């Protein structure tokens, strides 16, 4: 069999760069892209030398490929410490096997009888028979599959570790919604020092009088004083003003109210005791685009 070193190097470089790129995305490694390309180039060069030099024909291919991949990981990511190196290596191996497995699956599924006869006649046929169209298709599908798996894993982790359920009771009504446990959220009502849970307007709108809902819908929260002067609803006695500071807003003011009780229940936890010292701050916007949660809870409330 004739080997073309330049073609062998180019094909391996593209595939290795793709695998390392996926690994960097999954691991969220902040290395520059040229390090990833350098690692892919090193792997492709070593693999080409392994196949091209007759003196290396006796080397165990599997062991050599493991060593080559570890060398590429070292150059691409430069992990500090053997624990981090093993983690990077494990993720890269899984991605490599996924890409290779999808390529083999496509090879069989596109023409199964022909593939079986071809490989049965020549065990090295698979590596020579895979077209560039099949390789590109496998790369695209594997990228989509890995990103989909990453999405579900991250969503499950977020739901299990960072979300809690908030139940608010006021008079005869009760609402419940999921909230994000935010370690940077430490708002307190300045007079009583009660902790504040931030909730989207839509999540607590059922509690608000018509005049207050109209005020929020018209984005006129600054005119709350004018509304209070002409209203006698008992709900307005529950209102609190909570000052806050955020990026782009140095001296903000959040309209809040004091419910009868609030129960904060972390995921996978049984019944929790209701608390009467929590203020609900009303956020007149959406906290997240996909609607995974509708409130923000300080970490102290779920500790």
C-alpha positions as CSV (number, residue, x, y, z in Angstrom):
1,X,0.0,0.0,0.0
2,X,1.3,3.5,-0.9
3,X,1.2,6.1,1.8
4,X,1.0,9.8,0.9
5,X,2.5,11.5,3.9
6,X,1.1,14.9,3.1
7,X,-2.5,13.6,2.7
8,X,-2.1,11.5,5.9
9,X,-0.9,14.4,7.9
10,X,-3.6,16.8,6.6
11,X,-6.5,14.3,7.3
12,X,-5.2,13.6,10.8
13,X,-4.5,17.3,11.5
14,X,-8.1,18.2,10.6
15,X,-9.6,15.4,12.7
16,X,-7.3,16.0,15.7
17,X,-8.0,19.7,15.6
18,X,-11.8,19.0,15.6
19,X,-11.5,16.6,18.6
20,X,-9.3,19.1,20.6
21,X,-11.7,22.0,19.7
22,X,-14.6,20.0,21.0
23,X,-12.7,19.1,24.1
24,X,-11.8,22.7,24.7
25,X,-15.5,23.7,24.4
26,X,-16.7,21.0,26.8
27,X,-13.9,21.6,29.3
28,X,-14.3,25.4,28.9
29,X,-10.5,25.8,28.6
30,X,-9.4,29.3,27.9
31,X,-6.4,28.5,25.8
32,X,-5.7,30.3,22.6
33,X,-6.8,28.6,19.4
34,X,-3.2,28.4,18.1
35,X,-2.3,26.1,21.0
36,X,-5.1,23.8,19.9
37,X,-3.8,23.8,16.4
38,X,-0.2,23.2,17.6
39,X,-1.4,20.2,19.6
40,X,-3.3,18.9,16.6
41,X,-0.2,19.4,14.4
42,X,2.0,17.5,16.8
43,X,-0.4,14.6,16.9
44,X,-0.7,14.5,13.1
45,X,3.1,14.7,12.7
46,X,3.8,11.9,15.2
47,X,1.1,9.6,13.7
48,X,2.4,10.2,10.2
49,X,6.0,9.3,11.3
50,X,4.6,6.2,13.1
51,X,3.0,4.9,9.8
52,X,5.7,6.2,7.4
53,X,8.9,4.9,9.0
54,X,9.4,1.1,8.5
55,X,11.5,1.0,11.7
56,X,8.4,1.8,13.8
57,X,6.1,-0.8,12.2
58,X,6.6,-3.1,15.2
59,X,5.3,-0.5,17.7
60,X,1.9,-1.3,19.3
61,X,-0.5,1.0,17.4
62,X,-2.9,1.4,20.3
63,X,-0.2,2.3,22.8
64,X,1.4,4.7,20.4
65,X,-2.0,6.4,19.7
66,X,-2.6,6.9,23.4
67,X,0.9,8.4,23.8
68,X,0.3,10.7,20.8
69,X,-3.0,11.9,22.1
70,X,-1.6,12.6,25.5
71,X,1.2,14.7,23.9
72,X,-1.4,16.6,21.9
73,X,-3.4,17.3,25.1
74,X,-0.3,18.5,26.8
75,X,0.5,21.1,24.1
76,X,-3.1,22.1,23.5
77,X,-4.2,22.6,27.1
78,X,-1.1,22.5,29.2
79,X,-2.9,21.2,32.3
80,X,-1.3,21.9,35.7
81,X,-1.2,18.8,37.8
82,X,-1.8,15.2,37.0
83,X,-5.4,15.2,38.2
84,X,-6.3,18.0,35.7
85,X,-4.3,16.2,33.0
86,X,-6.3,13.0,33.6
87,X,-9.5,14.9,33.4
88,X,-8.6,16.5,30.1
89,X,-7.4,13.2,28.8
90,X,-10.6,11.4,29.7
91,X,-12.9,14.0,28.1
92,X,-10.7,14.0,25.0
93,X,-10.7,10.2,24.7
94,X,-14.5,10.1,25.1
95,X,-14.9,12.8,22.3
96,X,-12.4,10.9,20.1
97,X,-14.3,7.6,20.5
98,X,-17.6,9.4,19.8
99,X,-16.4,11.0,16.6
100,X,-14.8,7.7,15.5
101,X,-17.8,5.6,16.5
102,X,-20.2,7.9,14.5
103,X,-17.9,7.7,11.5
104,X,-17.9,3.9,11.7
105,X,-21.7,3.8,12.2
106,X,-22.2,6.0,9.1
107,X,-19.9,3.8,7.1
108,X,-21.9,0.7,7.9
109,X,-25.3,2.3,7.6
110,X,-24.7,3.9,4.2
111,X,-24.0,0.5,2.6
112,X,-24.0,-2.2,5.2
113,X,-23.6,-5.4,3.0
114,X,-20.7,-3.8,1.0
115,X,-19.0,-2.6,4.2
116,X,-19.2,-6.0,5.8
117,X,-17.7,-7.8,2.8
118,X,-15.0,-5.1,2.3
119,X,-13.8,-5.1,5.9
120,X,-14.0,-8.9,6.1
121,X,-11.7,-9.2,3.1
122,X,-9.3,-6.5,4.4
123,X,-9.1,-5.4,8.0
124,X,-7.4,-2.2,7.0
125,X,-10.1,-1.3,4.5
126,X,-12.1,0.9,6.9
127,X,-9.4,3.6,7.2
128,X,-8.9,3.6,3.4
129,X,-12.6,3.5,2.4
130,X,-14.0,6.4,4.5
131,X,-14.6,9.3,2.1
132,X,-14.1,13.0,3.1
133,X,-17.9,13.5,2.8
134,X,-18.4,10.7,5.3
135,X,-15.8,12.2,7.6
136,X,-17.3,15.7,7.5
137,X,-20.8,14.3,8.1
138,X,-19.5,12.4,11.1
139,X,-17.8,15.5,12.5
140,X,-21.0,17.6,12.1
141,X,-23.2,14.9,13.7
142,X,-20.7,14.3,16.6
143,X,-20.5,18.0,17.3
144,X,-24.3,18.2,17.5
145,X,-24.5,15.1,19.6
146,X,-21.9,16.3,22.1
147,X,-23.4,19.8,22.4
148,X,-26.8,18.2,23.0
149,X,-25.4,16.0,25.7
150,X,-23.6,18.9,27.3
151,X,-26.8,20.9,27.3
152,X,-28.8,18.2,29.1
153,X,-26.0,17.6,31.6
154,X,-25.7,21.3,32.4
155,X,-29.4,21.7,32.6
156,X,-29.7,18.8,35.0
157,X,-26.8,20.0,37.1
158,X,-28.3,23.5,37.3
159,X,-31.7,22.1,38.3
160,X,-30.2,19.8,40.9
161,X,-27.6,22.1,42.5
162,X,-28.7,25.7,41.9
163,X,-32.5,25.8,41.7
164,X,-35.0,25.9,44.5
165,X,-38.8,26.1,44.7
166,X,-40.3,29.2,46.3
167,X,-43.8,29.2,47.7
168,X,-45.4,32.5,48.7
169,X,-48.6,32.7,50.7
170,X,-50.6,35.9,51.1
171,X,-54.2,36.0,52.6
172,X,-55.9,33.0,50.9
173,X,-53.7,32.9,47.8
174,X,-50.5,31.0,47.1
175,X,-48.0,31.0,44.2
176,X,-45.0,28.9,43.5
177,X,-42.0,29.2,41.1
178,X,-38.5,28.0,40.6
179,X,-35.7,30.4,41.6
180,X,-31.9,30.5,41.1
181,X,-29.7,30.3,44.1
182,X,-27.4,33.3,43.6
183,X,-24.3,33.4,45.8
184,X,-23.9,37.1,44.8
185,X,-27.4,38.0,45.8
186,X,-27.5,39.5,49.4
187,X,-30.3,42.1,49.2
188,X,-31.9,43.1,52.5
189,X,-34.7,45.4,53.4
190,X,-32.8,48.3,55.0
191,X,-35.1,48.9,58.0
192,X,-35.8,45.4,59.3
193,X,-32.8,43.7,57.6
194,X,-35.1,41.1,56.2
195,X,-33.7,39.0,53.3
196,X,-35.1,39.8,49.9
197,X,-36.1,37.3,47.2
198,X,-36.3,38.8,43.8
199,X,-39.3,37.6,41.7
200,X,-40.5,38.3,38.2
201,X,-43.6,40.4,38.0
202,X,-45.5,37.7,36.2
203,X,-44.8,35.2,39.1
204,X,-46.4,37.4,41.8
205,X,-48.9,39.5,39.7
206,X,-51.8,37.6,41.2
207,X,-51.2,39.2,44.6
208,X,-51.0,42.8,43.3
209,X,-53.9,45.2,43.2
210,X,-55.1,46.4,39.8
211,X,-53.6,49.9,40.2
212,X,-50.2,48.5,41.0
213,X,-50.2,46.0,38.1
214,X,-51.1,48.8,35.8
215,X,-48.2,50.9,37.2
216,X,-45.7,48.1,36.5
217,X,-47.1,47.3,33.0
218,X,-46.7,51.0,32.1
219,X,-43.1,51.0,33.5
220,X,-44.1,53.8,35.9
221,X,-42.7,52.4,39.2
222,X,-41.2,55.8,39.9
223,X,-44.7,57.2,40.4
224,X,-45.6,54.7,43.2
225,X,-45.9,57.6,45.7
226,X,-48.8,59.2,43.6
227,X,-50.6,55.8,43.6
228,X,-50.2,55.3,47.3
229,X,-51.7,58.7,48.1
230,X,-55.0,57.8,46.5
231,X,-55.4,54.2,47.4
232,X,-56.8,52.5,50.5
233,X,-56.1,48.9,49.7
234,X,-54.7,47.0,52.6
235,X,-52.0,45.5,50.4
236,X,-50.2,48.8,50.1
237,X,-49.3,48.6,53.8
238,X,-47.2,45.6,52.9
239,X,-45.1,47.5,50.4
240,X,-41.4,48.0,51.0
241,X,-38.7,49.9,49.0
242,X,-35.4,48.1,48.7
243,X,-32.3,50.0,47.4
244,X,-29.9,48.0,45.3
245,X,-26.7,48.5,43.2
246,X,-26.1,46.6,40.0
247,X,-24.0,47.0,36.8
248,X,-25.2,50.0,35.0
249,X,-27.5,51.1,37.9
250,X,-25.7,52.6,40.9
251,X,-28.7,53.7,42.9
252,X,-31.6,51.5,42.0
253,X,-34.9,51.0,44.0
254,X,-36.8,47.8,44.0
255,X,-40.5,47.7,44.9
256,X,-41.2,44.8,47.2
257,X,-43.9,43.5,49.5
258,X,-44.1,41.5,52.7
259,X,-46.2,38.3,52.3
260,X,-47.7,36.2,55.1
261,X,-45.1,33.5,54.7
262,X,-42.4,32.2,52.2
263,X,-41.2,28.6,52.0
264,X,-37.9,28.0,50.2
265,X,-37.3,24.4,49.3
266,X,-34.1,23.3,47.5
267,X,-34.4,20.5,44.9
268,X,-34.5,16.9,46.2
269,X,-35.3,18.1,49.7
270,X,-38.5,17.4,51.7
271,X,-40.7,19.8,53.5
272,X,-39.3,23.1,54.6
273,X,-40.5,25.4,57.3
274,X,-42.2,28.6,56.1
275,X,-40.6,31.9,57.1
276,X,-42.4,35.2,57.8
277,X,-39.4,37.5,57.7
278,X,-38.8,37.5,53.9
279,X,-39.5,40.4,51.5
280,X,-40.4,39.7,47.9
281,X,-38.8,42.2,45.5
282,X,-40.7,42.7,42.2
283,X,-38.5,42.6,39.0
284,X,-40.4,44.1,36.1
285,X,-38.6,42.0,33.4
286,X,-37.5,38.5,32.6
287,X,-34.5,36.9,34.5
288,X,-33.8,34.3,31.9
289,X,-34.7,33.8,28.2
290,X,-35.6,30.1,28.5
291,X,-37.8,30.5,31.5
292,X,-35.8,28.0,33.7
293,X,-36.4,30.1,36.7
294,X,-38.4,33.2,37.7
295,X,-36.7,34.4,40.8
296,X,-33.3,34.9,42.7
297,X,-32.7,33.6,46.1
298,X,-29.7,34.3,48.3
299,X,-27.6,31.4,49.3
300,X,-28.2,32.0,53.0
301,X,-31.9,31.0,52.6
302,X,-31.0,27.5,51.4
303,X,-28.0,26.8,53.6
